Amino acid sequence: MFNNLPKIGIRPTIDGRRKGVRESLEDQTMDMAKSVETFIKENLKYPNGKPIECVISDETIGGVAEANRSKEKFDKENVCGTITVTPCWCYGSETMDMRADIPHAIWGLNGTERPGGVYLAAVLAAHAQKGIPAFGIYGKDVQDADDDFIPNDVKSKILLFSKGALAKGIMKDKSYLSIGNVAMGIAGSMVNEKFFQKYLGMRNEQVESVEIIRRMNEGIYDQDEFEKALKWTKEKFEIAEDPNSVENQVSEEAKNEQMEFVVKMTIIGRDLLVGNDKLAKLGFEEESEGHNAIVGGFQGQRQWTDHYPNGDFLETILNTSFDWNGKRAPHIFATENDSLNGVSMLFNYLLSNRAQMFSDVRTYWSSEAVERVTGKELEGQAKDGILHLINSGSTTLDGTGQQNESGQPVMKPYWNITNKEEEACLDHTKLVPANREYFRGGGFSTNFLTKGGMPMTMSRINLVDGLGPVLQIVEGYSVDLPNEVHHILDQRTDPGWPTTWFAPRLTGKGAYKSVYDVMNNWGANHGAISYGHIGKELITLASMLHIPVNMHNVDEEDIFRPKVWSSFGTESLESADFRACQNFGPLYE
């Protein structure tokens, strides 16, 4: 899945006038490119943990012939976005990159000896006029010609651009795999192929849920891995007391059979997503290929779960950064085949390299309501109210908050997780026999409580008829509640499911005047939750995909979009974003 990964192309452009001018700038211009390459490689990693690769043009670019040679090289190297750098004036349209399907950024040095900022303005105007949006990077402070450092504000924009370009490049030509179809009338599970193809450059694959049964019955899975996985599951998970009424409980023998079933489901689900070379050795060459799926979803309810064990274990383990084989990249996977929440999880993941949580945005609890029900007031970050994020399905075990960095709870990229932290996540999780009023076929749900104190970002893509896709973002924090308060509130929903108490960061404006307003403006029943405040990264990525953001609480000075967006208005950035995205239309139209 993470092979032949895309690269960032770096284009050193230069004043093309020979016999003195160009020659005096060659070293400085190429050194700028090399410094950007070093900075990116030292600060960004692919989802597999390897440093980002960059490609620098073989020569400085002073005219159209050199620009074309650079493009030919970048095309061969799978470049997904370009950063043009220059300390000087260059010939705008003659040196610009004309590819319209990848994002471009230009860093024009803020200096006085040579007018790099003048070239920046000129080439951005050319990009706007030709309908190829580009990001402008202009340092706040004047630099000297012999400065060899990248200012901090320039660094921030290089990182924002690079993260977005890489996320866009990695998802392109990958698949969303639907296992099953529409779940309980949930709109997000009505997979919209036009959205995937026209906005994301992705394809859609579909498999009937019966394929899981076929593979079980015909032995199309790695039996050795199954035995290893089953042993690991029995050893690592505490099985909670059955919460079902006596008449809805099944025998221990039946529960053991269900556990074997859900473990097989998990292995088969992964094989459907990304394939498994071992299947070819077993004589199943076709099944070994998988569906090249970077994200997927499982319908489950109701036809499947009315008869077979549910998909909660499958979804949780796939989304987790480790399993019986040890640490590994999570497989992004959506409950109820909610493809729009799956894509939101994918955006979060590719921008953060961290496992993602899938939750119902279930309940808004005001401080007054909590006091009425529990006799206790909410305090600290929870004082203005909280959202109860809970779902039986695909909340990653990383979401326990049992990983640690500098004494604080975190969710780490998988390569930084220690064995001790894996064990802590498992120790704080129980497998709970599924609520058979919901899931008549049984199965197991996971139960844990997310540790408070983690910065978090919740996002969601929604589709609106006549408008298209829009993105919602809310940054906030996981919070701890007193045990007795958590217990009372949790019992009112389903104590067998994982819970996260989330306090959005309020701004006093729009949808962020109150936590109630956040809940009331949320566009669907699900949210994708990432560790960290990544709202500005999501905004940059959305602008690359021409998807407007209709709701966010990111500080205005942190927003980084293509320069041409300002031509659609500077007073209301939200309105300008909508107009710009509508003007440029779907990226892959």
GIHU-V227480 format. One line per field, one symbol per residue. ss: DSSP state (A for helix, B for strand, O for the rest). Layout:
BEGIN
ss=???
END
This chain:
BEGIN
ss=OOOOOOBBBBBBBOOOOOOOAAAAAAAAAAAAAAAAAAAAAAAOBOOOOOBOOBBBOOOOBOOAAAAAAAAAAAAAOOBBBBBBBBOOOOOAAAAOOOOOOOBBBBBBOOBOOOOAAAAAAAAAAAAAAOOOOBBBBOOOOOBOOOOOOOOAAAAAAAAAAAAAAAAAAAAOOOBBBBBOOOOOOOAAAOOOAAAAAAAAOOBBBBBOOAAAAAAAAOOOOOAAAAAAAAAAAAAAOBBOOOOOOAAAOOOAAAAAAAAAAAAAAAAAAAAAAAOOAAAAAOOOAAAAOOOOBBBBBBOOOOOOOOOOOOOAAAAAAAAOOBBOOBBOOOOBBBBOOOAAAAAAAAAAAAAAOOOOBBBBBBBBBOAAAAAAAAOOOOOAAAOOOBBBBBBOOOBOAAAAOOBBBOOBBBOOOAAAOOAAAAAAAAAOOBBBBOOOOOOOOOOBBBBOBOOOOOBBBBBBBBBBOOOBBBBBBBBBBBOOOOAAAAAAAAAOOOOOOBBBBBBBOOOOOAAAOOAAAAAAAOOOOBBBBBBOOOAAAAAAAAAAOOOBBBBOOOOAAAOOOOAAAAAAOOOOAAAAAAAAAAAAOOOOO
END
